[in-house]
């Protein structure tokens, strides 16, 4: 996977403890056209702390642009932002 670290628009649900579960997100493809990607599977969920910044890491799988892809999403707890970190 290649690190791209792009901010994305996310639709997520939250449980009673406040833990998010990503459902789908919007990003721009290589032609700079916005596409919506539905998250098919969450393969890994973990809390991580890098350089003092706490984040939740989700390794996910979806089919977009007719290819099954693995990618990593990060939710930064301090500022509540979603990032497509690796693809």
N, C-alpha and C positions, 0 to 999 in steps of 0.2 A: 504494500500500500504506500502511496505517495502522500506526504504531508502537504495540505493546501491551506488549512486554517482560514476558512471563509465564514463570515457571519451569515446565518440563515433565518428565515421566518419559520416558526415551528408551531404546530398544533399538538398539544400534549394534554394528557389527563393527569390528575394528581390524586394520590390516595389520602387517607385520613392523616397520615404522618407528614404529608407534604412532599412525598417523593414523586417526582415526575415520571411519566411513561410516555415517550414520544410516539405519536401516531402517524403524522405525515409532515413534510416540510417542503418549502419552495426554495429553489435555487436557480441560477442561470447556467445554461449549458454552454458548450464551446462556441455556439453562434450568438451568445448573449440573449437567448430567449428564455423566459421564465418557464420552468417546468415544476410540476408538483409530484413528489415522490412519496408513495405510501410505504410505510415500514412493514415489511412482511414478517420478519422475525428479529427478535432481540437475542443475540447469541451470548452476550456478556454484559454484565452490569457491575461496576465497581466505583468506589470512592477513591479519589486520588488527590494528592497535594503536591503541587510543583511550584517551586519558588514562593512558597507561602500562600498560594492561591488554591483554595479547595474547589474541586469540580467533580461532577459525576460523569463517568465515561460509559457510553453505550456502544458496543460493537454490534452492528446490525447487518441485515441482508435484505435486499430488494431487487426487483427486476425493473430496470429503466433503460431506455434506448435499446430495447430488445436484448439486453445482456443482464445476467444474474450477477450482482455486485455485492461485495463486502465493503463496509465503510465504518468509520468511527465518528460518533457525535459526542460533543462535550457540552455540558450545562454548567456554567460557572455560578456557584452559589452566591458569591458576593454581589454580583450585578445582574443576576438572573438572565444571562444571555446564552443563546445556543450557537454553536460553531460546528460546521462540518470540518473535522480536523484531518481525517485521512480518508483517502478513497483509492 
